[in-house]
């Protein structure tokens, strides 16, 4: 008797499983690298109280250190997209992680403002390449049905990196009694990540040996490498990142001292707001990854989520309940942390919207240019929000963050209109 033929529904399963494992492997490694880059965004801000104690700096001076990081990262990120398109993402990734290790060592041995500025500059140089690197690898190696989830995991890993940095750095500082030891520990983490990615380097290769990159193919078609800069959607995406990052900078660097001033929360308790904001943002990104596959007009997800977050931040800043009421400080901290849920929900839709707005063959360049708006937002806003605190205006931290989110919503809505019009014309 002949064997029964395999069930049509079961036949493709081995290939499906192999594809799933390959996608998950790449997504996990890129997530590890991206989380590390976000960890190094906060290499110095969690240590601000100790730096003020030891060096006597003002918040505005410390905000300028954040500006150094993001100024270097912003200029470098726009240029890194061209480098990634030309030589590939993987070698650029390893160079970036090496810069992080050097940055942490520079901070650990700093004897004054100049040493800390060098640490910020080296960390910014390392951070510059991450978004063109990450999205080039993900778009190249991850199958299309899982791309939304890849973007979700990518965003979650960034938030987890942000959440981990304050806990790691302040925890190690308290345990060891020295912020220098905490920075040395951050250097050790960067070296460990380099070792892991080196051992798994085949899973993050974005091109085969001898394969030409998108920059070569664009040149062969006679396209100018800067042609994508003529697209309004690219600059609207850039503006969206600028405004949304201004809000993020306010929360990351200054929400804790602002809550301390407004609600008399102990500083060590108020500092938990950053980790809380990042963790709720990560939870939002999990949900956002599923929404990307089910909603056509992505800008609607972005608008709804960010408007809700803006309203929450306004509530905290305007003290719409008595600051002296029992539990007022705890409620303010929890509400500020919950505002991260909205920004997280918007994250995967934001990244997919950029992909839809990008012309073919310009992935690295577009992501590099657009994400440099993130760096510019940090560089411009950090000293401004620091100055608000120096001038005893803590409510302005939350009001300014809310306004920035609303301006970002307007930019995302215009990008969505452009993408929809291009689809109708196609």
Backbone torsions as a table, in degrees:
resi	resn	phi	psi	omega
1	UNK	NA	133.5	-178.1
2	UNK	-73.7	150.7	179.1
3	UNK	-69.9	147.3	177.6
4	UNK	-69.2	141.3	177.7
5	UNK	-66.1	150.5	178.8
6	UNK	-63.5	146.6	178.6
7	UNK	-62.5	132.9	179.0
8	UNK	-57.3	-32.1	-178.9
9	UNK	-73.2	-21.4	-177.2
10	UNK	-98.9	-19.8	-174.1
11	UNK	-57.9	-42.9	-176.4
12	UNK	-79.2	-3.6	-170.0
13	UNK	-58.6	-44.7	-179.6
14	UNK	-57.8	-43.4	179.0
15	UNK	-64.1	-39.8	178.8
16	UNK	-61.9	-45.0	-179.7
17	UNK	-63.5	-39.9	179.9
18	UNK	-64.3	-41.2	178.8
19	UNK	-65.2	-40.9	179.5
20	UNK	-62.4	-44.5	-180.0
21	UNK	-64.1	-41.4	179.4
22	UNK	-63.9	-45.0	178.8
23	UNK	-61.7	-46.2	-177.6
24	UNK	-63.5	-37.9	179.1
25	UNK	-61.7	-49.0	179.8
26	UNK	-64.6	-45.3	-179.1
27	UNK	-60.3	-41.9	-179.9
28	UNK	-63.8	-42.8	-179.7
29	UNK	-68.0	-42.4	177.3
30	UNK	-64.2	-38.1	177.2
31	UNK	-62.3	-40.6	177.1
32	UNK	-60.7	-45.5	179.6
33	UNK	-64.7	-42.7	-178.3
34	UNK	-67.7	-40.7	176.6
35	UNK	-60.5	-37.1	177.5
36	UNK	-65.3	-40.0	179.1
37	UNK	-63.1	-39.9	179.2
38	UNK	-71.4	-33.2	173.4
39	UNK	-56.2	-42.6	-177.5
40	UNK	-79.5	-11.7	167.0
41	UNK	-57.2	-36.9	-174.3
42	UNK	-106.9	33.9	179.0
43	UNK	-60.9	-38.7	-176.9
44	UNK	-106.7	-38.9	-174.5
45	UNK	-51.6	-40.5	178.8
46	UNK	-64.3	-19.3	-178.3
47	UNK	-94.5	4.0	-177.6
48	UNK	-52.0	-45.3	-179.3
49	UNK	-58.9	-37.5	179.4
50	UNK	-73.5	-35.2	177.9
51	UNK	-68.4	-36.5	174.9
52	UNK	-64.0	-42.8	-179.7
53	UNK	-62.7	-44.1	-173.5
54	UNK	-85.0	-29.6	-174.5
55	UNK	-117.4	-14.3	179.3
56	UNK	75.0	26.1	-179.8
57	UNK	-74.5	156.4	171.9
58	UNK	-90.2	167.0	177.2
59	UNK	-64.4	-35.0	178.7
60	UNK	-64.5	-40.3	176.8
61	UNK	-63.7	-41.4	179.1
62	UNK	-68.8	-35.9	175.0
63	UNK	-61.5	-32.4	177.9
64	UNK	-66.4	-31.5	174.4
65	UNK	-62.3	-39.7	175.5
66	UNK	-63.1	-38.4	178.4
67	UNK	-63.1	-39.4	178.0
68	UNK	-59.4	-47.4	178.6
69	UNK	-54.0	-52.6	-171.8
70	UNK	-80.9	-22.3	173.2
71	UNK	-67.3	-46.7	177.4
72	UNK	-63.1	-44.5	-178.7
73	UNK	-64.6	-40.8	-177.7
74	UNK	-64.3	-48.3	177.8
75	UNK	-64.1	-44.4	-179.0
76	UNK	-65.4	-34.1	-177.0
77	UNK	-67.2	-41.9	178.1
78	UNK	-62.2	-38.8	178.9
79	UNK	-76.1	-33.3	-177.3
80	UNK	-61.8	-32.5	178.6
81	UNK	-58.7	-38.8	178.0
82	UNK	-68.3	-40.2	179.7
83	UNK	-64.7	-43.4	179.6
84	UNK	-62.0	-44.3	179.0
85	UNK	-63.9	-25.4	-176.6
86	UNK	-91.0	-48.3	-173.3
87	UNK	-108.3	-8.3	-179.6
88	UNK	105.6	160.0	-173.2
89	UNK	-82.3	-36.3	-170.3
90	UNK	-63.9	-48.0	179.2
91	UNK	-62.8	-32.6	178.1
92	UNK	-67.6	-37.1	179.2
93	UNK	-60.9	-45.6	-178.5
94	UNK	-66.5	-37.6	177.1
95	UNK	-63.2	-38.9	-179.7
96	UNK	-64.3	-43.8	179.5
97	UNK	-64.6	-34.4	175.1
98	UNK	-62.6	-37.7	176.7
99	UNK	-63.0	-36.2	178.3
100	UNK	-62.8	-44.2	179.4
101	UNK	-60.7	-43.3	178.9
102	UNK	-65.3	-37.6	179.8
103	UNK	-62.0	-46.6	-179.3
104	UNK	-63.8	-38.5	177.7
105	UNK	-66.7	-38.9	177.3
106	UNK	-62.6	-41.7	177.8
107	UNK	-66.1	-39.7	-178.2
108	UNK	-64.5	-28.0	-178.0
109	UNK	-104.4	6.4	-176.1
110	UNK	-64.7	138.4	178.4
111	UNK	-109.4	3.0	-179.8
112	UNK	178.9	-164.4	-174.9
113	UNK	-62.5	-38.2	-178.8
114	UNK	-61.5	-41.9	178.8
115	UNK	-65.7	-38.3	177.5
116	UNK	-69.4	-36.3	176.0
117	UNK	-64.1	-38.9	176.0
118	UNK	-62.4	-42.1	177.5
119	UNK	-60.9	-42.8	178.9
120	UNK	-63.9	-41.1	-179.0
121	UNK	-66.1	-43.1	179.2
122	UNK	-65.3	-41.2	177.6
123	UNK	-64.5	-39.3	177.1
124	UNK	-64.1	-39.0	177.3
125	UNK	-63.2	-41.0	176.7
126	UNK	-65.0	-39.6	-177.8
127	UNK	-69.3	-22.9	-169.9
128	UNK	-55.4	-35.4	-170.3
129	UNK	-94.3	-4.8	-165.7
130	UNK	-66.1	-42.0	-177.1
131	UNK	-71.8	-44.6	173.4
132	UNK	-61.7	-36.4	177.4
133	UNK	-64.6	-53.2	-174.4
134	UNK	-61.2	-49.3	-174.9
135	UNK	-72.8	-27.6	174.1
136	UNK	-65.7	-45.5	179.4
137	UNK	-64.7	-46.1	-177.8
138	UNK	-64.3	-45.8	-179.7
139	UNK	-66.1	-27.6	-179.1
140	UNK	-81.3	-40.5	-167.3
141	UNK	-105.0	-22.8	-174.8
142	UNK	-93.6	135.1	-179.4
143	UNK	-64.5	148.0	-173.1
144	UNK	-55.5	-42.4	-179.1
145	UNK	-62.0	-21.7	-177.9
146	UNK	-104.2	6.8	-174.9
147	UNK	-66.8	-38.4	177.2
148	UNK	-61.6	-41.0	177.8
149	UNK	-68.9	-34.0	176.7
150	UNK	-62.3	-43.1	177.6
151	UNK	-64.2	-36.5	179.0
152	UNK	-64.2	-48.9	179.1
153	UNK	-62.7	-38.7	178.1
154	UNK	-58.6	-47.2	178.5
155	UNK	-66.4	-40.9	178.9
156	UNK	-60.3	-44.1	-178.8
157	UNK	-62.3	-36.4	176.3
158	UNK	-63.3	-45.2	178.8
159	UNK	-64.0	-38.3	178.0
160	UNK	-65.7	-36.1	175.1
161	UNK	-62.7	-43.7	176.8
162	UNK	-63.0	-40.3	-179.3
163	UNK	-68.9	-35.2	-176.4
164	UNK	-73.0	-33.9	-173.0
165	UNK	-58.8	-51.4	179.6
166	UNK	-61.4	-39.6	-179.0
167	UNK	-66.4	-44.5	-179.1
168	UNK	-65.4	-50.7	-172.5
169	UNK	-71.9	-46.2	179.3
170	UNK	-71.5	-36.6	178.7
171	UNK	-63.6	-44.8	179.9
172	UNK	-69.7	-33.1	176.4
173	UNK	-64.3	-46.1	178.5
174	UNK	-63.8	-42.0	-176.2
175	UNK	-68.2	-38.9	-175.6
176	UNK	-95.2	-19.5	-175.7
177	UNK	80.5	9.6	-176.5
178	UNK	-146.0	125.7	175.3
179	UNK	-69.9	-21.5	178.1
180	UNK	-68.0	-37.7	177.1
181	UNK	-66.6	-37.0	177.4
182	UNK	-60.9	-42.6	179.0
183	UNK	-68.2	-35.7	175.1
184	UNK	-63.5	-36.0	176.2
185	UNK	-64.6	-36.6	176.7
186	UNK	-64.5	-38.0	176.8
187	UNK	-62.4	-41.0	178.7
188	UNK	-62.7	-37.5	178.0
189	UNK	-62.9	-43.6	179.6
190	UNK	-61.2	-41.0	179.3
191	UNK	-65.2	-39.3	178.9
192	UNK	-63.5	-42.0	179.2
193	UNK	-64.5	-40.0	176.4
194	UNK	-58.4	-43.4	-179.6
195	UNK	-62.8	-43.6	-179.7
196	UNK	-63.6	-47.7	-177.3
197	UNK	-68.4	-32.7	176.6
198	UNK	-63.8	-40.4	-179.7
199	UNK	-69.9	-19.9	-178.0
200	UNK	-119.1	28.5	-169.8
201	UNK	-63.4	-25.2	-179.5
202	UNK	-64.1	-29.5	-176.6
203	UNK	-79.1	-8.6	179.2
204	UNK	-119.8	18.4	176.0
205	UNK	-77.2	129.8	-179.1
206	UNK	-100.8	1.2	174.4
207	UNK	-158.9	151.9	178.2
208	UNK	-76.2	157.7	177.0
209	UNK	-55.4	129.8	179.8
210	UNK	84.7	-7.8	-179.6
211	UNK	-75.1	137.0	177.8
212	UNK	-82.1	146.0	179.9
213	UNK	-86.7	177.5	-178.2
214	UNK	-61.5	-29.4	178.9
215	UNK	-63.5	-39.2	178.9
216	UNK	-65.5	-44.9	-177.8
217	UNK	-67.3	-36.3	177.5
218	UNK	-63.6	-41.3	178.2
219	UNK	-64.6	-37.9	179.5
220	UNK	-64.9	-29.1	178.4
221	UNK	-85.7	0.6	179.5
222	UNK	80.0	17.5	-179.8
223	UNK	-86.3	139.2	174.5
224	UNK	-75.5	136.3	-177.3
225	UNK	-62.4	-17.2	179.4
226	UNK	-101.7	10.0	-176.0
227	UNK	-61.3	-31.4	-177.9
228	UNK	-64.1	-20.6	-178.7
229	UNK	-69.3	-12.9	178.1
230	UNK	-79.2	-11.8	-175.7
231	UNK	-80.4	122.9	177.8
232	UNK	-58.3	-33.2	-177.9
233	UNK	-61.6	-33.7	179.0
234	UNK	-63.1	-43.6	-177.5
235	UNK	-76.7	-28.0	173.5
236	UNK	-68.9	-40.0	175.5
237	UNK	-63.6	-40.9	176.5
238	UNK	-58.2	-46.2	-179.1
239	UNK	-65.1	-38.3	177.4
240	UNK	-58.7	-46.3	179.5
241	UNK	-64.6	-38.2	179.7
242	UNK	-59.4	-51.3	-174.9
243	UNK	-70.8	-43.1	-178.5
244	UNK	-65.7	-30.8	179.5
245	UNK	-75.9	-30.6	173.5
246	UNK	-56.2	-41.4	177.8
247	UNK	-65.6	-43.5	-179.4
248	UNK	-63.2	-40.5	179.2
249	UNK	-60.7	-39.6	179.3
250	UNK	-60.8	-43.9	-177.6
251	UNK	-71.0	-47.3	-174.7
252	UNK	-61.3	-48.1	-170.9
253	UNK	-95.0	-25.3	-168.1
254	UNK	-132.4	-3.4	179.0
255	UNK	-64.7	-38.4	-177.6
256	UNK	-63.2	-53.0	177.4
257	UNK	-64.7	-29.7	177.9
258	UNK	-66.8	-43.3	176.7
259	UNK	-64.8	-37.0	177.3
260	UNK	-59.8	-41.8	-178.7
261	UNK	-74.9	-44.0	-175.0
262	UNK	-73.4	-37.9	-170.7
263	UNK	-121.3	7.6	177.6
264	UNK	58.2	30.6	174.9
265	UNK	-73.3	139.3	172.4
266	UNK	-56.6	141.7	-173.9
267	UNK	-61.0	-36.2	-179.6
268	UNK	-68.4	-27.0	175.3
269	UNK	-79.8	-44.5	-179.4
270	UNK	-60.7	-31.0	-178.4
271	UNK	-65.8	-16.4	177.6
272	UNK	-68.4	-14.7	-176.1
273	UNK	-62.6	-34.3	-178.6
274	UNK	-66.2	-48.4	178.3
275	UNK	-62.3	-40.5	178.7
276	UNK	-62.9	-43.8	179.4
277	UNK	-60.9	-42.2	-179.1
278	UNK	-70.3	-37.2	-179.4
279	UNK	-70.5	-41.4	176.5
280	UNK	-67.6	-33.4	174.6
281	UNK	-61.9	-40.1	177.5
282	UNK	-63.2	-41.3	177.3
283	UNK	-62.2	-41.3	177.8
284	UNK	-62.1	-35.8	-179.8
285	UNK	-68.3	-31.0	175.4
286	UNK	-59.5	-48.5	178.9
287	UNK	-67.2	-40.8	-179.4
288	UNK	-60.8	-32.5	178.1
289	UNK	-63.3	-33.6	176.8
290	UNK	-77.4	-34.9	-179.5
291	UNK	-65.1	-33.5	-178.9
292	UNK	-56.2	-38.8	-177.1
293	UNK	-77.8	-10.4	-172.5
294	UNK	-116.0	-11.6	-175.9
295	UNK	-119.5	128.8	-178.9
296	UNK	-79.2	-46.4	-178.1
297	UNK	-87.5	87.5	-174.5
298	UNK	-63.6	-29.7	-178.3
299	UNK	-64.3	-21.3	177.7
300	UNK	-70.3	-38.8	175.1
301	UNK	-61.9	-47.2	-177.9
302	UNK	-59.6	-46.6	-176.3
303	UNK	-64.4	-48.4	-178.3
304	UNK	-61.0	-45.1	-176.2
305	UNK	-67.5	-44.0	-175.6
306	UNK	-74.9	-33.4	175.6
307	UNK	-63.1	-41.3	178.4
308	UNK	-61.8	-43.3	178.8
309	UNK	-63.4	-40.5	179.5
310	UNK	-61.4	-41.7	179.9
311	UNK	-64.6	-38.5	178.7
312	UNK	-63.5	-45.4	-179.3
313	UNK	-64.8	-37.5	175.9
314	UNK	-61.6	-40.3	179.1
315	UNK	-58.8	-44.2	-179.0
316	UNK	-67.0	-46.2	-175.6
317	UNK	-68.2	-33.9	-177.3
318	UNK	-85.1	-4.0	177.5
319	UNK	51.0	58.5	-178.0
320	UNK	-75.7	12.1	166.9
321	UNK	-140.9	155.2	-175.2
322	UNK	-59.8	130.1	-179.8
323	UNK	-64.7	-22.2	-179.2
324	UNK	-88.0	-5.9	-179.3
325	UNK	-65.3	150.7	179.6
326	UNK	-60.9	130.1	177.3
327	UNK	78.7	4.6	-176.8
328	UNK	-63.1	-43.3	-179.1
329	UNK	-64.2	-42.6	178.8
330	UNK	-64.0	-41.5	178.8
331	UNK	-62.6	-40.9	179.1
332	UNK	-63.9	-42.0	178.8
333	UNK	-62.8	-45.5	-178.4
334	UNK	-64.8	-42.5	179.9
335	UNK	-63.7	-42.5	178.4
336	UNK	-61.7	-42.7	177.9
337	UNK	-62.8	-39.4	-178.8
338	UNK	-67.9	-22.3	176.4
339	UNK	-61.0	-24.0	176.3
340	UNK	-64.4	-24.0	179.4
341	UNK	-60.5	-41.8	-179.9
342	UNK	-66.7	-43.4	179.4
343	UNK	-65.8	-33.4	176.8
344	UNK	-67.2	-43.5	177.9
345	UNK	-57.1	-35.9	-177.2
346	UNK	-76.9	-20.1	-170.5
347	UNK	-57.9	-58.1	-179.3
348	UNK	-60.9	-37.4	177.6
349	UNK	-64.0	-38.3	177.1
350	UNK	-59.9	-48.3	-177.4
351	UNK	-67.3	-37.4	178.0
352	UNK	-70.2	-34.4	178.6
353	UNK	-63.6	-38.1	176.7
354	UNK	-64.5	-42.7	178.3
355	UNK	-58.7	-42.6	179.9
356	UNK	-67.0	-30.7	-178.1
357	UNK	-83.6	-15.1	-174.9
358	UNK	-83.0	138.2	174.6
359	UNK	-72.4	155.9	179.9
360	UNK	-60.2	142.5	174.6
361	UNK	79.8	7.1	-178.5
362	UNK	-126.3	30.1	-173.9
363	UNK	-58.1	-53.6	-177.7
364	UNK	-60.8	-44.0	-177.5
365	UNK	-66.1	-42.3	-178.8
366	UNK	-67.4	-49.1	179.6
367	UNK	-63.0	-37.9	177.8
368	UNK	-62.8	-43.9	-179.1
369	UNK	-69.5	-46.1	-177.2
370	UNK	-64.3	-45.6	-177.5
371	UNK	-73.2	-14.0	172.9
372	UNK	-67.1	-20.4	172.1
373	UNK	-63.0	-32.5	175.3
374	UNK	-61.9	-46.7	-178.9
375	UNK	-65.2	-41.1	179.1
376	UNK	-63.6	-38.3	178.0
377	UNK	-60.4	-44.1	176.9
378	UNK	-64.8	-44.8	-174.7
379	UNK	-63.4	-39.6	-177.2
380	UNK	-79.1	-41.3	-169.7
381	UNK	-81.7	-31.0	-174.7
382	UNK	-57.9	-50.2	178.4
383	UNK	-67.5	-28.9	178.9
384	UNK	-67.5	-46.4	178.6
385	UNK	-69.0	-33.6	175.1
386	UNK	-62.3	-40.1	178.6
387	UNK	-65.2	-35.1	176.5
388	UNK	-58.7	-42.7	178.4
389	UNK	-67.6	-41.3	178.5
390	UNK	-60.6	-29.4	179.7
391	UNK	-98.4	20.0	172.6
392	UNK	60.5	45.2	176.8
393	UNK	-124.2	61.9	-176.0
394	UNK	-63.9	-30.6	178.8
395	UNK	-63.2	-27.3	179.3
396	UNK	-64.3	-24.4	176.9
397	UNK	-61.6	-45.1	-177.3
398	UNK	-78.8	-39.4	178.1
399	UNK	-65.2	-41.6	178.2
400	UNK	-65.3	-39.1	177.9
401	UNK	-63.4	-41.9	179.7
402	UNK	-63.7	-43.9	179.2
403	UNK	-61.8	-41.5	179.7
404	UNK	-62.8	-40.2	178.1
405	UNK	-62.3	-40.4	-179.3
406	UNK	-66.8	-36.7	175.9
407	UNK	-66.6	-35.9	175.3
408	UNK	-63.6	-38.0	177.3
409	UNK	-59.0	-43.3	-179.8
410	UNK	-61.4	-41.5	179.6
411	UNK	-65.0	-44.2	-179.8
412	UNK	-62.7	-38.4	179.2
413	UNK	-62.1	-39.9	179.1
414	UNK	-68.5	-36.5	175.9
415	UNK	-62.6	-44.4	-179.9
416	UNK	-60.8	-38.6	177.1
417	UNK	-62.4	-41.8	179.9
418	UNK	-66.1	-42.3	179.0
419	UNK	-63.9	-42.5	179.3
420	UNK	-63.1	-39.9	179.5
421	UNK	-66.0	-37.7	179.4
422	UNK	-67.1	-36.3	177.4
423	UNK	-64.9	-41.5	180.0
424	UNK	-65.4	-33.0	-178.3
425	UNK	-77.9	-20.8	-175.8
426	UNK	-72.5	NA	NA
